[in-house]
């Protein structure tokens, strides 16, 4: 099927959504939410729940229509929200390294989860909840540069989103250091690309909508991604071997509800608070569902004849050694390549937040409880008379 260009899609979209704007009642404003994930995926389902929460928390003043892989794809979301094609979008910041270097810097530090004592962490799931919470707090309260980057793209940060841990989703077994030699891997960040190179493999950057074909045609051997994407993106037929313990880290550079700045400015303060509160529900729901679906995805692969593997101690040790060294590489890379001046300070601040959030999430037992934690600890204290204006 031929893919429409962004310009053509923009023209067609304008006519398609005009009806929804006209149909909005005098008492309710209807917002358009776009995600590049397909219907039935975690992101799309969470968006539907988010839409309901926006309506609930705004006492019906705001309504929302969700467009799953129809209004904008993943690569079009940033310019699409910027230009008002969508009012709110599921923004994957790593797709835009030049536009969002400060935001992506913290995302690239996610492999530091490998360095936290597993007994203290409790489970990989707690790492997801903690990193997502720390990222949310960092974005709202410790990174004016991050919010300036969004402002330049005519957007406002209101919610985060985080995957579960990243592993190797492959079409061949990978358990030893020797198995990494010549391995072709799709990556979603420069840190995983550096890891791939350090281990003797090579990396390729593809959007989420290109992964299936690349694996099916043998263009890549592995996809470095979270296990639930096997279900979200329909990869059960092409993924046969999985090693989840490496490389580690997760994808946290998600503006789960990145709002067009003109739309945000047009909302009342109470409506902005409703958007922030609903955003924390979205953030928690995404993280929670990714963790829940990891087990389901691994089970589906096994039912298709696939195999689960654990890395050798040698491969795990060299990965952890890489992570320790890469924290310094991140500082140098973002300073030299993107002119980030506070890179080391930012990482130090974030490490302190992550350490705090590891403790905060230990007693969390539901997505609702996690959403309340994100709201009470961070978003409820955001000054909506200034944020995003």
C-alpha positions as CSV (number, residue, x, y, z in Angstrom):
1,X,0.0,0.0,0.0
2,X,1.3,3.4,-0.9
3,X,2.0,5.7,2.1
4,X,0.6,9.2,1.8
5,X,3.1,12.0,2.3
6,X,2.8,14.2,5.3
7,X,1.7,17.1,3.1
8,X,-1.1,15.1,1.4
9,X,-2.1,13.6,4.7
10,X,-2.4,17.0,6.2
11,X,-4.8,18.2,3.5
12,X,-7.0,15.1,3.7
13,X,-6.9,15.2,7.5
14,X,-8.2,18.8,7.6
15,X,-11.4,17.8,5.9
16,X,-11.8,14.6,7.9
17,X,-11.5,16.3,11.3
18,X,-13.5,19.4,10.4
19,X,-16.7,17.5,11.1
20,X,-15.6,16.6,14.7
21,X,-14.8,20.3,15.4
22,X,-18.2,21.4,14.1
23,X,-20.0,18.7,16.1
24,X,-18.5,19.8,19.4
25,X,-21.2,21.1,21.6
26,X,-21.1,24.5,23.2
27,X,-20.4,22.9,26.6
28,X,-17.7,20.5,25.5
29,X,-14.5,20.9,23.5
30,X,-13.4,17.9,21.5
31,X,-9.7,17.3,21.3
32,X,-8.0,15.0,18.7
33,X,-5.4,12.5,20.1
34,X,-3.0,10.8,17.7
35,X,-0.9,7.7,18.3
36,X,1.3,5.9,15.8
37,X,0.5,2.6,17.4
38,X,-2.4,0.5,15.9
39,X,-5.8,-0.2,17.5
40,X,-5.5,-2.9,20.2
41,X,-2.0,-1.9,21.2
42,X,-1.1,-0.8,24.7
43,X,-0.7,2.8,23.7
44,X,-3.9,2.9,21.8
45,X,-6.0,1.2,24.5
46,X,-4.4,3.4,27.2
47,X,-5.3,6.5,25.0
48,X,-8.9,5.4,25.1
49,X,-8.9,5.2,28.9
50,X,-7.0,8.5,29.0
51,X,-9.8,10.1,26.9
52,X,-12.3,9.0,29.4
53,X,-10.3,10.4,32.3
54,X,-10.0,13.7,30.5
55,X,-13.7,13.9,30.3
56,X,-14.2,12.8,33.9
57,X,-11.7,15.1,35.5
58,X,-12.9,18.1,33.4
59,X,-16.5,17.5,34.5
60,X,-17.4,17.0,30.8
61,X,-16.0,20.2,29.6
62,X,-13.4,18.4,27.5
63,X,-13.9,15.4,25.3
64,X,-11.4,13.5,23.2
65,X,-11.4,11.4,20.1
66,X,-8.5,8.9,19.7
67,X,-6.9,8.3,16.3
68,X,-4.8,5.1,16.4
69,X,-2.4,4.9,13.4
70,X,-4.8,6.9,11.3
71,X,-4.3,10.6,11.8
72,X,-0.5,10.5,12.2
73,X,2.0,7.8,12.2
74,X,4.9,7.7,14.7
75,X,7.3,9.7,12.6
76,X,4.7,12.4,11.8
77,X,3.5,13.0,15.4
78,X,5.8,15.8,16.4
79,X,5.2,18.0,13.3
80,X,1.6,17.0,13.3
81,X,0.9,18.2,16.9
82,X,3.1,21.2,16.3
83,X,1.0,22.2,13.3
84,X,-2.4,21.4,14.8
85,X,-3.2,18.3,12.8
86,X,-3.7,16.7,16.2
87,X,-4.3,18.5,19.4
88,X,-2.6,15.9,21.5
89,X,-0.1,13.2,20.5
90,X,1.9,10.2,21.7
91,X,5.3,11.7,21.0
92,X,8.3,9.4,20.6
93,X,11.0,12.0,21.2
94,X,13.9,9.7,20.2
95,X,12.7,9.9,16.6
96,X,13.7,13.6,16.7
97,X,17.3,13.8,18.1
98,X,18.0,17.3,16.8
99,X,14.7,18.7,18.2
100,X,14.8,17.1,21.7
101,X,18.4,16.5,22.8
102,X,17.9,17.3,26.5
103,X,14.8,15.0,26.7
104,X,16.6,12.2,24.9
105,X,19.7,12.5,27.1
106,X,17.8,11.1,30.1
107,X,16.2,8.4,27.9
108,X,19.7,7.2,26.8
109,X,20.7,6.8,30.5
110,X,18.0,4.1,31.1
111,X,20.5,1.3,30.9
112,X,21.7,2.4,34.4
113,X,18.9,0.2,35.7
114,X,21.3,-2.6,35.1
115,X,23.5,-1.2,37.9
116,X,20.9,-1.2,40.6
117,X,21.0,-4.1,43.1
118,X,18.3,-6.5,41.9
119,X,17.3,-7.3,45.5
120,X,16.7,-3.6,46.2
121,X,14.8,-3.2,43.0
122,X,12.6,-6.2,43.7
123,X,11.6,-6.9,40.1
124,X,12.2,-5.4,36.6
125,X,8.6,-4.0,36.8
126,X,9.6,-1.8,39.8
127,X,12.4,-0.4,37.6
128,X,9.9,0.6,35.0
129,X,7.6,2.3,37.5
130,X,10.5,4.0,39.1
131,X,12.2,5.3,35.9
132,X,8.9,6.6,34.6
133,X,8.2,8.4,37.9
134,X,11.7,9.9,38.0
135,X,11.4,10.9,34.4
136,X,8.1,12.6,35.0
137,X,9.5,14.6,38.0
138,X,12.6,15.5,36.0
139,X,10.6,16.9,33.1
140,X,8.2,18.9,35.2
141,X,10.7,20.2,37.8
142,X,14.3,19.9,36.8
143,X,14.7,20.5,33.1
144,X,13.6,23.9,31.8
145,X,15.7,23.1,28.7
146,X,13.4,20.1,28.0
147,X,10.3,22.2,28.1
148,X,12.0,24.9,26.0
149,X,12.6,22.2,23.3
150,X,8.9,21.4,23.3
151,X,8.0,25.1,23.3
152,X,10.0,25.5,20.1
153,X,7.9,22.7,18.6
154,X,4.7,24.4,19.8
155,X,4.0,21.7,22.3
156,X,3.5,21.3,26.1
157,X,4.6,18.3,28.2
158,X,1.7,16.9,30.3
159,X,2.5,13.2,30.7
160,X,5.2,10.6,30.3
161,X,5.2,7.1,29.1
162,X,7.5,4.2,29.6
163,X,8.0,0.7,28.1
164,X,9.0,-2.3,30.1
165,X,12.6,-3.5,29.9
166,X,14.4,-3.8,26.6
167,X,15.7,-7.1,25.5
168,X,16.8,-8.9,22.3
169,X,13.9,-10.0,20.2
170,X,15.7,-12.2,17.5
171,X,15.4,-14.8,14.9
172,X,18.4,-16.7,16.3
173,X,19.8,-17.6,19.8
174,X,22.0,-14.9,21.4
175,X,23.5,-15.9,24.8
176,X,27.2,-15.6,24.4
177,X,29.6,-12.7,23.6
178,X,30.6,-14.6,20.5
179,X,26.9,-14.6,19.3
180,X,27.0,-10.8,19.1
181,X,29.7,-10.7,16.4
182,X,28.1,-9.5,13.2
183,X,24.6,-9.4,14.6
184,X,22.4,-6.8,12.8
185,X,20.1,-5.1,15.3
186,X,17.3,-2.5,15.1
187,X,17.7,0.0,17.8
188,X,15.6,2.8,19.3
189,X,18.3,5.0,20.7
190,X,22.0,5.8,20.4
191,X,22.9,4.1,23.7
192,X,21.7,0.7,22.4
193,X,23.5,1.5,19.1
194,X,26.7,2.0,21.1
195,X,26.1,-1.2,23.0
196,X,25.6,-3.1,19.7
197,X,28.8,-1.8,18.3
198,X,30.7,-2.4,21.5
199,X,29.5,-6.1,21.5
200,X,30.7,-6.6,17.9
201,X,27.4,-6.1,16.1
202,X,25.8,-3.4,14.0
203,X,22.7,-1.2,14.4
204,X,20.0,0.1,12.2
205,X,17.4,2.8,13.0
206,X,13.8,1.9,11.9
207,X,10.4,3.3,12.9
208,X,8.1,0.9,14.7
209,X,6.1,0.6,11.5
210,X,9.0,-0.9,9.6
211,X,10.2,-3.6,12.0
212,X,8.1,-6.6,10.8
213,X,9.2,-6.3,7.2
214,X,12.9,-5.8,8.2
215,X,12.8,-9.0,10.3
216,X,10.8,-11.0,7.8
217,X,13.2,-10.1,4.9
218,X,16.3,-10.8,7.0
219,X,17.4,-7.2,7.0
220,X,17.9,-7.4,10.8
221,X,18.6,-10.4,13.1
222,X,17.3,-8.8,16.2
223,X,15.1,-6.0,17.4
224,X,16.2,-4.3,20.7
225,X,12.8,-3.6,22.2
226,X,10.3,-4.5,25.0
227,X,8.6,-7.8,24.7
228,X,5.0,-6.4,24.5
229,X,5.8,-4.9,21.1
230,X,5.7,-8.5,19.8
231,X,2.0,-8.3,20.3
232,X,1.5,-4.6,19.7
233,X,3.3,-4.7,16.4
234,X,2.3,-8.3,15.4
235,X,5.8,-9.8,15.5
236,X,5.0,-13.3,16.7
237,X,5.7,-14.8,13.3
238,X,9.2,-13.3,12.9
239,X,10.6,-13.4,16.5
240,X,11.8,-16.9,17.4
241,X,14.5,-16.3,20.1
242,X,14.4,-13.9,23.0
243,X,17.0,-12.8,25.6
244,X,15.3,-10.3,27.9
245,X,18.1,-9.7,30.5
246,X,20.3,-7.8,28.0
247,X,20.8,-5.1,26.9
248,X,18.5,-3.7,29.6
249,X,17.2,-0.2,30.0
250,X,13.8,0.9,28.7
251,X,12.2,3.5,26.4
252,X,11.1,6.5,28.5
253,X,11.4,9.4,26.1
254,X,7.6,9.4,25.5
255,X,5.5,12.4,25.6
256,X,2.5,10.3,26.4
257,X,0.2,13.3,25.9
258,X,2.1,16.1,24.2
259,X,-0.3,19.0,23.8
260,X,-0.4,21.6,21.0
261,X,0.7,24.8,22.8
262,X,-2.0,26.9,21.2
263,X,-4.7,24.4,22.4
264,X,-3.1,24.4,25.9
265,X,-3.2,28.1,26.2
266,X,-6.8,28.1,25.2
267,X,-7.8,25.9,28.2
268,X,-8.8,27.2,31.5
269,X,-6.6,26.5,34.5
270,X,-9.0,23.8,35.8
271,X,-9.0,22.2,32.4
272,X,-5.2,22.1,32.4
273,X,-5.2,20.5,35.8
274,X,-7.7,17.9,34.4
275,X,-5.3,17.2,31.5
276,X,-2.4,16.8,33.9
277,X,-4.3,14.4,36.2
278,X,-5.5,12.4,33.3
279,X,-2.0,12.4,31.9
280,X,-0.7,10.7,35.1
281,X,-3.3,8.0,34.7
282,X,-2.2,7.5,31.0
283,X,1.5,7.3,32.1
284,X,0.8,4.8,34.8
285,X,-1.5,2.7,32.6
286,X,1.1,2.5,29.9
287,X,3.8,1.4,32.3
288,X,1.6,-1.1,34.1
289,X,0.2,-2.7,30.9
290,X,3.7,-3.0,29.4
291,X,4.7,-5.0,32.4
292,X,1.6,-7.1,32.4
293,X,1.9,-7.9,28.7
294,X,5.5,-8.9,28.9
295,X,4.6,-12.3,30.3
296,X,1.8,-12.7,27.8
297,X,4.1,-11.8,24.9
298,X,6.8,-14.3,26.0
299,X,4.1,-17.0,26.3
300,X,2.8,-16.3,22.8
301,X,6.3,-16.7,21.3
302,X,6.8,-20.0,23.1
303,X,3.4,-21.2,21.9
304,X,4.6,-20.4,18.4
305,X,7.7,-22.6,19.0
306,X,10.0,-19.8,20.0
307,X,12.6,-20.0,22.8
308,X,13.6,-17.9,25.8
309,X,17.2,-17.5,26.7
310,X,19.4,-16.2,29.5
311,X,22.7,-14.5,28.7
312,X,26.0,-16.0,29.9
313,X,27.6,-14.4,32.9
314,X,30.3,-13.1,30.6
315,X,27.8,-11.3,28.4
316,X,26.0,-9.9,31.4
317,X,29.3,-8.7,32.9
318,X,30.5,-7.0,29.7
319,X,27.1,-5.3,29.3
320,X,27.3,-3.9,32.9
321,X,30.8,-2.7,32.3
322,X,29.6,-1.0,29.1
323,X,26.8,0.8,31.0
324,X,29.2,2.2,33.6
325,X,31.5,3.6,30.9
326,X,28.6,4.8,28.7
327,X,27.4,7.3,31.3
328,X,30.5,9.2,30.5
329,X,30.0,8.8,26.8
330,X,26.5,10.2,27.1
331,X,27.8,13.4,28.7
332,X,30.5,13.8,26.0
333,X,28.1,12.9,23.1
334,X,25.4,15.3,24.0
335,X,27.8,18.1,24.8
336,X,29.7,17.8,21.6
337,X,26.9,16.7,19.2
338,X,24.0,18.7,20.5
339,X,25.5,21.5,22.7
340,X,24.0,20.3,25.9
341,X,25.8,22.2,28.6
342,X,24.4,20.6,31.7
343,X,24.7,17.0,30.7
344,X,26.7,15.8,33.7
345,X,24.6,17.8,36.2
346,X,21.4,16.5,34.6
347,X,22.5,12.9,35.0
348,X,23.5,13.5,38.6
349,X,20.1,15.0,39.4
350,X,18.3,12.2,37.6
351,X,20.2,9.5,39.5
352,X,19.1,11.0,42.7
353,X,15.5,11.1,41.5
354,X,15.7,7.5,40.4
355,X,17.1,6.4,43.7
356,X,14.1,8.1,45.4
357,X,11.6,6.5,43.1
358,X,12.9,3.0,43.5
359,X,11.8,3.3,47.1
360,X,8.5,5.1,46.3
361,X,7.2,2.4,44.0
362,X,7.9,-0.7,46.2
363,X,4.4,-0.9,47.6
364,X,2.5,-0.1,44.4
365,X,0.0,-2.9,43.6
366,X,-2.2,-1.5,40.8
367,X,-2.1,1.0,37.9
368,X,-4.6,3.2,39.8
369,X,-2.2,3.3,42.8
370,X,0.7,4.2,40.5
371,X,-1.3,6.9,38.8
372,X,-2.2,8.4,42.2
373,X,1.5,8.3,43.2
374,X,2.6,10.2,40.0
375,X,-0.1,12.7,40.6
376,X,0.4,13.3,44.3
377,X,4.2,13.3,44.2
378,X,4.7,15.4,41.1
379,X,2.0,16.6,38.8
380,X,-0.5,18.0,41.4
381,X,2.1,20.7,42.3
382,X,2.7,21.9,38.8
383,X,1.7,25.6,38.4
384,X,-0.7,25.5,35.5
385,X,-0.8,29.3,35.4
386,X,2.8,29.2,34.1
387,X,3.5,25.7,32.8
388,X,3.6,25.6,29.0
389,X,2.8,29.3,28.6
